[in-house]
Amino acid sequence: MNRGLFEKIGFVKAEQLTQGPQTPGQNRKKALEAGTLWVGECHVTALNAPSQWHHHKDFDSVMYMLSGRIRVDYGENGEQSFEIGKGDYAYFPRQAIHRCQILEGGDDVHYVFVRIGEGETLLNVDGPS
């Protein structure tokens, strides 16, 4: 019988999170990594300018906004965008180049993310070409 990713019930306390891969304007922490699953949180700091363009390599990602409001830019030339705030979800396919900027919330803009994939979880890039 396949038991999945976990052998037993567990937990991760806030002080046990470890530094995750960084993008200027987005500070990530990892809660856990198990098989193809990667879970963590992000403190968005991109207040006066957008974060750096980036993608999550061979990972599909889902984010859930805990606080604040951001604009996410994406698309072939970065011409598309959407806004999400507290309680909203967004999802990103593998290698989808994007960036974000704080619209509301000042220094208290946070989200949780879940990624499924393999390898490194981040590649910062110069733009969405």
SEBAVEX-639191 format. One record per residue: y, z, x of N, C-alpha, C in turn; residue number from 1; chain. Coordinates in nm, 3 decimals. Each point is the difference from the previous one (the first is absolute). Example, Ala and Ser with C-alpha at 12.3 -4.5 7.8 and 13.67 -1.06 7.14 Angstrom:
2
ATOM       nv       nw       nu      cav      caw      cau       cv       cw       cu  drenlo  pamar
ATOM   -0.569    0.780    1.319    0.119    0.000   -0.089    0.120    0.000    0.090       1      A
ATOM    0.105   -0.072   -0.035    0.119    0.006    0.082    0.109    0.073   -0.077       2      A
! end
This chain:
129
ATOM       nv       nw       nu      cav      caw      cau       cv       cw       cu  drenlo  pamar
ATOM   -0.118    0.000    0.083    0.118    0.000   -0.083    0.125    0.000    0.088       1      A
ATOM    0.094   -0.090   -0.027    0.125   -0.007    0.073    0.092    0.112   -0.045       2      A
ATOM    0.040    0.086    0.092    0.082    0.115   -0.034    0.149   -0.029    0.013       3      A
ATOM    0.040   -0.118    0.043    0.142   -0.031    0.012    0.059    0.046    0.132       4      A
ATOM    0.130    0.018    0.002    0.071    0.036    0.123   -0.012    0.147    0.038       5      A
ATOM   -0.018    0.088   -0.097    0.007    0.143    0.025   -0.135    0.067   -0.022       6      A
ATOM   -0.034    0.092    0.088   -0.124    0.077   -0.011    0.020    0.123   -0.089       7      A
ATOM    0.122    0.055   -0.002    0.028    0.122   -0.075    0.146    0.002   -0.041       8      A
ATOM    0.036    0.091   -0.089    0.139    0.019   -0.041    0.079    0.055    0.117       9      A
ATOM    0.122   -0.048    0.016    0.084    0.048    0.109    0.145    0.001   -0.040      10      A
ATOM    0.086    0.040    0.092    0.143    0.002   -0.025    0.074   -0.010    0.132      11      A
ATOM    0.127   -0.040   -0.009    0.087   -0.008    0.116    0.129    0.072   -0.037      12      A
ATOM    0.035    0.102    0.075    0.124    0.073   -0.024    0.117   -0.077    0.062      13      A
ATOM    0.119    0.018   -0.057    0.118   -0.073    0.045    0.022    0.012    0.150      14      A
ATOM   -0.022    0.118    0.056    0.023    0.019    0.143   -0.107   -0.066    0.088      15      A
ATOM   -0.105   -0.054   -0.062   -0.106   -0.067    0.075    0.020   -0.151    0.010      16      A
ATOM    0.100   -0.054   -0.069    0.026   -0.143    0.010    0.036   -0.035    0.144      17      A
ATOM   -0.039   -0.121    0.043    0.030   -0.044    0.136    0.096   -0.119   -0.005      18      A
ATOM    0.069   -0.022    0.109    0.095   -0.110    0.009   -0.074   -0.132   -0.020      19      A
ATOM    0.053   -0.085   -0.087   -0.058   -0.131   -0.024    0.080   -0.107    0.071      20      A
ATOM   -0.037   -0.126   -0.015    0.075   -0.109    0.063    0.141   -0.007   -0.059      21      A
ATOM    0.098   -0.028    0.084    0.140    0.007   -0.039    0.066   -0.137   -0.011      22      A
ATOM    0.091   -0.009   -0.096    0.090   -0.113   -0.015    0.140    0.059   -0.001      23      A
ATOM    0.095   -0.054    0.075    0.136    0.053   -0.010    0.045    0.000   -0.146      24      A
ATOM    0.036    0.119   -0.050    0.041    0.017   -0.139   -0.110    0.056   -0.089      25      A
ATOM   -0.121    0.016    0.054   -0.112    0.055   -0.076   -0.087    0.086    0.092      26      A
ATOM   -0.004    0.130   -0.027   -0.079    0.093    0.080   -0.128    0.035   -0.076      27      A
ATOM   -0.113   -0.043    0.054   -0.129    0.019   -0.068   -0.081    0.113    0.063      28      A
ATOM   -0.077    0.067   -0.087   -0.097    0.100    0.044   -0.133   -0.032   -0.065      29      A
ATOM   -0.108    0.022    0.076   -0.135   -0.027   -0.049   -0.062    0.129   -0.050      30      A
ATOM   -0.055   -0.005   -0.121   -0.074    0.113   -0.055   -0.147   -0.012    0.034      31      A
ATOM   -0.057   -0.119   -0.019   -0.142   -0.017    0.033   -0.033   -0.146    0.019      32      A
ATOM   -0.107   -0.019    0.075   -0.056   -0.133    0.025   -0.151    0.015   -0.009      33      A
ATOM   -0.062   -0.080   -0.086   -0.145    0.007   -0.018   -0.052   -0.140   -0.029      34      A
ATOM   -0.078   -0.054    0.089   -0.049   -0.137   -0.018    0.117   -0.096   -0.010      35      A
ATOM    0.007   -0.074   -0.111    0.108   -0.097   -0.019    0.120    0.059   -0.073      36      A
ATOM   -0.004    0.130   -0.029    0.107    0.067   -0.074    0.097    0.069    0.095      37      A
ATOM    0.132   -0.019   -0.025    0.106    0.062    0.080    0.102    0.052   -0.100      38      A
ATOM    0.031    0.131    0.003    0.089    0.062   -0.097    0.108    0.078    0.074      39      A
ATOM    0.123   -0.009   -0.050    0.108    0.074    0.064    0.124    0.004   -0.085      40      A
ATOM    0.109    0.038    0.064    0.129    0.009   -0.068    0.108   -0.060    0.090      41      A
ATOM    0.112   -0.034   -0.062    0.110   -0.059    0.075    0.131    0.062   -0.044      42      A
ATOM    0.083    0.036    0.097    0.137    0.044   -0.023    0.089   -0.118    0.036      43      A
ATOM    0.065   -0.059   -0.101    0.087   -0.115    0.023    0.135    0.052    0.049      44      A
ATOM    0.046   -0.054    0.114    0.128    0.040    0.058    0.099   -0.116    0.006      45      A
ATOM   -0.038   -0.116   -0.052    0.083   -0.121    0.005    0.111    0.009   -0.105      46      A
ATOM    0.105    0.076    0.030    0.106    0.023   -0.097    0.114   -0.101    0.013      47      A
ATOM    0.050   -0.022    0.118    0.116   -0.088    0.019   -0.036   -0.144    0.034      48      A
ATOM   -0.127   -0.023    0.026   -0.050   -0.135    0.029   -0.149   -0.001   -0.034      49      A
ATOM   -0.056   -0.117   -0.029   -0.143   -0.007   -0.032   -0.088    0.040    0.119      50      A
ATOM   -0.122    0.040   -0.030   -0.098    0.025    0.106   -0.032   -0.132    0.068      51      A
ATOM   -0.074    0.008    0.109   -0.044   -0.122    0.068   -0.103   -0.072   -0.087      52      A
ATOM    0.000   -0.131    0.010   -0.105   -0.080   -0.065   -0.134    0.039    0.061      53      A
ATOM   -0.105    0.002   -0.080   -0.132    0.035    0.049   -0.106   -0.041   -0.102      54      A
ATOM   -0.125    0.007    0.041   -0.112   -0.015   -0.094   -0.113    0.092    0.046      55      A
ATOM   -0.100    0.013   -0.084   -0.106    0.095    0.027   -0.131   -0.069    0.038      56      A
ATOM    0.017   -0.105    0.078   -0.111   -0.073    0.061   -0.112   -0.028   -0.099      57      A
ATOM   -0.120    0.049    0.027   -0.115   -0.030   -0.086   -0.028    0.113   -0.099      58      A
ATOM    0.108    0.058   -0.055   -0.011    0.106   -0.100    0.071   -0.040   -0.128      59      A
ATOM   -0.066    0.022   -0.112    0.065   -0.004   -0.131    0.055    0.140   -0.023      60      A
ATOM    0.121    0.009   -0.057    0.065    0.130   -0.014    0.053    0.022   -0.140      61      A
ATOM   -0.006    0.125   -0.043    0.061    0.045   -0.125    0.091    0.117    0.034      62      A
ATOM    0.122    0.000   -0.056    0.090    0.112    0.023    0.042    0.062   -0.133      63      A
ATOM    0.025    0.130    0.004    0.045    0.075   -0.117    0.124    0.078    0.042      64      A
ATOM    0.112   -0.028   -0.067    0.127    0.063    0.034    0.004    0.145   -0.051      65      A
ATOM    0.023    0.092    0.093    0.013    0.141   -0.034    0.143    0.039   -0.032      66      A
ATOM    0.096   -0.061    0.072    0.141    0.034   -0.020    0.088   -0.113    0.050      67      A
ATOM    0.122   -0.005   -0.052    0.095   -0.101    0.042   -0.024   -0.134   -0.067      68      A
ATOM    0.077   -0.098    0.045   -0.009   -0.137   -0.052    0.025   -0.094    0.117      69      A
ATOM   -0.084   -0.106    0.011    0.016   -0.097    0.107   -0.002   -0.142   -0.055      70      A
ATOM    0.052   -0.090    0.081   -0.015   -0.144   -0.024   -0.097   -0.050    0.106      71      A
ATOM   -0.095   -0.081   -0.042   -0.096   -0.061    0.092    0.029   -0.149    0.004      72      A
ATOM    0.029   -0.053    0.118    0.024   -0.143    0.022   -0.129   -0.063    0.051      73      A
ATOM   -0.028   -0.122   -0.046   -0.121   -0.070    0.042    0.018   -0.149   -0.030      74      A
ATOM   -0.102   -0.077    0.020    0.004   -0.143   -0.030    0.013   -0.084    0.126      75      A
ATOM   -0.020   -0.129   -0.016   -0.003   -0.091    0.114    0.123    0.013    0.090      76      A
ATOM    0.117    0.009   -0.058    0.123    0.016    0.078    0.067    0.134   -0.028      77      A
ATOM   -0.073    0.093   -0.057    0.055    0.131   -0.031    0.093   -0.001   -0.120      78      A
ATOM   -0.009   -0.107   -0.082    0.094   -0.018   -0.110   -0.041    0.073   -0.127      79      A
ATOM   -0.121    0.053   -0.007   -0.044    0.071   -0.120    0.009    0.150    0.023      80      A
ATOM    0.018    0.076   -0.109    0.005    0.145    0.012   -0.034    0.064   -0.134      81      A
ATOM   -0.033    0.129    0.006   -0.018    0.081   -0.120    0.045    0.141    0.034      82      A
ATOM    0.027    0.078   -0.103    0.040    0.139    0.018   -0.104    0.091   -0.062      83      A
ATOM   -0.031    0.110    0.069   -0.091    0.100   -0.055    0.055    0.139    0.027      84      A
ATOM   -0.031    0.092   -0.091    0.045    0.137    0.014   -0.111    0.097   -0.036      85      A
ATOM    0.036    0.125   -0.007   -0.094    0.109   -0.026   -0.095   -0.034   -0.116      86      A
ATOM   -0.129    0.012    0.026   -0.103   -0.027   -0.100   -0.049   -0.143   -0.005      87      A
ATOM    0.065   -0.091    0.074   -0.039   -0.142    0.000   -0.103   -0.029    0.110      88      A
ATOM   -0.078   -0.105   -0.022   -0.099   -0.048    0.096    0.038   -0.140    0.046      89      A
ATOM   -0.045   -0.036    0.119    0.010   -0.138    0.050   -0.125   -0.028    0.081      90      A
ATOM   -0.038   -0.127    0.010   -0.114   -0.037    0.083    0.035   -0.120    0.085      91      A
ATOM   -0.064   -0.005    0.116    0.030   -0.101    0.101   -0.131   -0.057    0.053      92      A
ATOM   -0.017   -0.132   -0.008   -0.119   -0.060    0.059    0.009    0.000    0.153      93      A
ATOM   -0.112   -0.024    0.061   -0.006   -0.007    0.147    0.103   -0.100    0.054      94      A
ATOM    0.065    0.039    0.107    0.094   -0.083    0.075    0.123   -0.044   -0.081      95      A
ATOM    0.030    0.070   -0.109    0.122   -0.030   -0.078    0.119    0.065    0.071      96      A
ATOM    0.086   -0.083    0.057    0.115    0.051    0.074    0.104    0.054   -0.098      97      A
ATOM    0.053    0.120    0.031    0.096    0.066   -0.089    0.084    0.100    0.079      98      A
ATOM    0.103    0.052   -0.066    0.083    0.107    0.053    0.058    0.075   -0.118      99      A
ATOM    0.058    0.117    0.025    0.058    0.075   -0.111    0.132    0.064    0.040     100      A
ATOM    0.078    0.039   -0.102    0.126    0.069    0.023    0.023    0.099   -0.114     101      A
ATOM    0.050    0.116    0.035    0.029    0.103   -0.098    0.115   -0.043   -0.090     102      A
ATOM   -0.018    0.017   -0.130    0.106   -0.023   -0.099    0.051    0.132   -0.057     103      A
ATOM   -0.091    0.097   -0.019    0.036    0.133   -0.050   -0.090    0.103    0.064     104      A
ATOM    0.053    0.117    0.025   -0.082    0.109    0.049    0.039    0.055    0.134     105      A
ATOM    0.092   -0.068    0.070    0.045    0.051    0.130   -0.115    0.021    0.096     106      A
ATOM   -0.013    0.126    0.048   -0.103    0.031    0.098   -0.133    0.039   -0.065     107      A
ATOM   -0.007   -0.001   -0.133   -0.122    0.041   -0.069   -0.065   -0.118   -0.071     108      A
ATOM   -0.046   -0.097    0.079   -0.069   -0.117   -0.056   -0.139   -0.005    0.065     109      A
ATOM   -0.102    0.025   -0.083   -0.137    0.010    0.049   -0.096   -0.075   -0.092     110      A
ATOM   -0.105   -0.055    0.060   -0.109   -0.057   -0.079   -0.134    0.030    0.067     111      A
ATOM   -0.104   -0.009   -0.077   -0.138    0.014    0.047   -0.062   -0.138   -0.002     112      A
ATOM   -0.085   -0.030    0.098   -0.066   -0.130    0.001   -0.148    0.014    0.027     113      A
ATOM   -0.074   -0.097   -0.053   -0.143   -0.012    0.021   -0.024   -0.142    0.049     114      A
ATOM   -0.072   -0.012    0.110   -0.029   -0.132    0.056   -0.152   -0.018    0.012     115      A
ATOM   -0.043   -0.124   -0.023   -0.140   -0.037    0.018   -0.004   -0.119    0.095     116      A
ATOM   -0.074    0.014    0.109   -0.009   -0.109    0.096   -0.062    0.048    0.130     117      A
ATOM    0.023   -0.077    0.106   -0.057    0.035    0.129    0.098   -0.032    0.111     118      A
ATOM   -0.011    0.076    0.110    0.083   -0.022    0.117    0.128    0.080   -0.003     119      A
ATOM    0.099   -0.049    0.072    0.132    0.063    0.002    0.067   -0.022   -0.135     120      A
ATOM    0.084    0.095   -0.044    0.058   -0.007   -0.134    0.142   -0.057   -0.005     121      A
ATOM    0.058   -0.033    0.116    0.141   -0.040   -0.002    0.033   -0.101    0.108     122      A
ATOM    0.085   -0.097   -0.036    0.058   -0.091    0.098    0.146   -0.019   -0.039     123      A
ATOM    0.093    0.047    0.086    0.143   -0.024   -0.021    0.031   -0.141    0.047     124      A
ATOM    0.079   -0.074   -0.078    0.032   -0.139    0.032    0.150   -0.023   -0.011     125      A
ATOM    0.045   -0.116    0.051    0.143   -0.032    0.000    0.052   -0.045   -0.136     126      A
ATOM   -0.086   -0.057   -0.083    0.046   -0.048   -0.128   -0.114   -0.056   -0.083     127      A
ATOM    0.031   -0.049   -0.117   -0.104   -0.045   -0.094   -0.033   -0.148    0.008     128      A
ATOM    0.000   -0.059    0.117   -0.027   -0.145    0.006   -0.147   -0.031    0.001     129      A
! end
